[in-house]
């Protein structure tokens, strides 16, 4: 997909528009939401990842889903309809080869890679003084390395297309620490993902590749039990978020061609404060 520039939005910069036209950018009006995209979603067997995959599928896009456990991923594949616009690749994104297979599958089956959602990740609480080297490596490997090398696998195709969107799932806890949630290991890995996002946006903006973070608040997923609602006041709006609400935000960013280098909270106001 090529970037779209409207002459009447540029005012004095008509000369710049001409340059952009020469570089292959279109000035024709169109609705990016109407274009069928090919979307890769990691960690898609439950929770936020599953709802992101479902949201894009329901709106006509092609989706390649990933999860570490093949049997669970197969169940989700069937749940989502096992249709022609759906593919699956099992395996841990900590393995670089899995990212390469995701890219290959998307290109061979659908002909493009328009959106990558790096959702796969792990999170646990453990006091800082109890963190071992092995424990820290677990988060750096899955969260950071998985995001890093899956992104590396898709960017060459996005460069060929002169278009692409990478959306990393982060957390407002990177810059809004909570003493009662001792999570230095996973938060360190997520902070690195936030930094990686900004640098990728800078390096590949020239290729019309946009890179952003969506930072969810506390979301109702299978990893939480019913007591999650007791934590509603951590959000200013005094309720727990739903996976569909994160999917809506991810979809909106994927369809917008002018958002890049952004850390976008979908957190019920948690990054701003708490309803205490």
N, C-alpha and C positions, 0 to 999 in steps of 0.2 A: 504494500500500500504506500502511496506517495503522499507526502505532506501537502496540505491544502492551504493556499493563500488567497484571500479575497482582496482585490485591489483597493476596494473602498475602505478597508480596515487600516490601510497604511498611510493615508493622508499624504503628507509631504514626501513619503518614501517611495514614490512611483518608480524611481530609478532603481531602488533596491529590489522591488518586485521583478523588474526586468531581469536583473541578475539571477534571482531565484528561479525564474522561468528557464533561463539558459542552463541552470544546474540541474534541471529535471524536476523541479517542484511544480505542481499543478496549481492553476488559479481557478479551476472549475469548482463550483459549489457542489458538495455532496454531504451526505450524512454518514459519518463513520460507523454509526450504530447499525447501518444496513449491510455492511460488509461482513461476510462470513469469515470468521477468524479461526485459526488453529491455535488451540490453547493447551499448554502442558501444565498439569497441576500435580505437584509432588505431595506426598502425605495425604492422599485423597480417599483413604478407606473409611474415614469417620470424621465427625466434627466439622471444623471449618473447611478443611480440604474437600470433603464430600459435598458440602453445600456450595462451594465455589464451582466445582465440576458440574453439579446439577443446574446451577444458575445459568452457566454458559450454554449447556446443552439445551435447556428449555427455551433459549432464545436463538437457537439454530446454529450455534457454532460447533466446530469440530473440537473434540477434547481427547487428549491422551492422559490417562490417569496413572498414578504410580503409588505404590505402597511397598513396604518391605516384605510383608507376608503375602505370598501368592494366593493362598486359599481365601483369605479375607478380601483381597483385591478382586478375585473372581466373583465373589458374592456381590460386591458393589457393582462390578461390571454388569452383572445380570440385573441387579436392582435398578440400574440406570437405563436399562432397556437393551443393552448389547446391540445397539444399532450400528448402521454404517458410518455414522459420524462419531463413533467412540472406539478408542483403542486402549490397551493397557500394557504396562511394562512393570513387572515386579522386580524388587531389589532395593537395597539400601543406597540412598544417594551418597552415602559416605564412600561408596565405591565409584570412582570416576567413570568406570565403564558403563554404569547404569545411566548416568547423564548422557553419555554418548549414544546409548541405545535409545533413550527417549527422543533425542534429536533425530536420529536415523528413522525411527518409527514415524514420527510426525511428518517428515519430508516424504518418505516413501508412500505413506497412506494418504496424506492430505495435500502434499505439495508445498507446504510452507510452515514456518514457525512464527506466529504473530505475537503470542503472549506466553511468557513463562511465569508461573506463580510458584515461587519457592516457599512452600508451606511446611514441608517436612521438618520436624524438629522435636526436641525433647526438653522437658523442664522438670526439675525437682528442687526442693528446698534442702539445704544442708549448711550448717554453720561453717563459716569461713575457715576456722581453725581445724575443722574435721575434713576439709577437702584434701584428697590425695592427688598425686600426679595422674594416676590412672582415671580417677573420677573426673578431673578437669578435662582430660583428653577426650573423654566420652562426648562431652558437649561441643568441644572445638571440632571434633571429627564430624559428628552428625550435623550440627547446626551451621557452623562456619564453612568447613570443607565441603559439605554437601551443597550448600548454596553457591560457593565459589566455583566449583568445577562443573556443576550443572549449567550455571550461567555461561561458563567458558565454552561449553558444548554447543549452545544455541546461537551465540553471537555471530559466528561466521555466516550462518544462513540469514540472520537479520541484516547483516551488512550487505549481502547480495540483494536483498529485497529493498534496501534503503528504508527500512521500517521495522519497528519491533518495540515491544513493551516488556519490561521485566519488573515484576512486583514481588518484593520480599516481605515476608511476614515478620514484623519486629515486635516491639513491646514498649509502652510508655515507661516501663520500669527502668529503661536505660538511663533516663534523666529524671525520674521521679521515684527515688528509692523509698522503700518501706522497711522499717526496722524489723517488723514482725514477719517479714518474708525473706529469710536469709538465703539468698540465691545467687551468690557471687559467681559461681561457675556458669550457669546458663545465661545470666545477664551479661557476663563478659563476652560470651559468644554472640549474643544478640547486639551488643554494642559494636562489635566488630562488623556485624552485618549492616548496621546503620552507616558506619563509616565507609564500608565497601560500596554501598549504594550510591553515596555522593560521588565517590571517585569514578565509578563506572559511568554515572551520568555525565561527568565531565569529559571522560576519555572518548565516549562513543556518541555524544550529542551530535557530532559532525556527520554521523551516519544515520541520523534521525531515529536513534534508539533511545527510548526514554526509560529511566530506571527510578523506581520509587519504593518507599516502604509504607505499608499499612500496619499500624500499631494497634492491635485490639486491646480492649480492656478485659475484664473477667467475663468469659463467654460460657454459656451452658453447653458443654460437650460431654461425651462419655467418660472423659477422664475425671469428671467431678461427680459427686453424689448429690442427693437432694439438699444437703445442708449448704450448698453453694448460695442459696438465696439469703442466708444469714449474713453474707458479705456484700449485700446490695449497696450498703451505704458507702462503700469505697468509691462509688460513682456519684457524681453530682445529681444525676437523674434518679438515683435511688432504686435501681433495678439491675438485674444481670442482663448482659447482652445475649443475643441469639446468633447462631452461626449464619443465618440468612442475612443478617444485617452487615456482617463482614463481607459476605459474598456480593451484596449490593455495592459496597464501596469498591471492592476489587474490580468489579465489572465496569463501574463508572470510570475508573482510572484507565482501564484497558481501552475504553472507547474514546477517551479524550486524547487528542494529539498535541496538547500544549502543556502537559504536566510532566515535569522531570526534575529529579534531584530533590524530591519532596518527602518529608516524613509526615505522614498523615495519620492522625489519631482517629480511631473509631472506638472510643473508650468510655462513652457516657460521661465525659468530663473528668475522668480520673487524672489525666495529666495536668489538669488545672487545679484540682482540689478534691475534697471529699465531703460527703453529706453527713457530717458527724454531729 
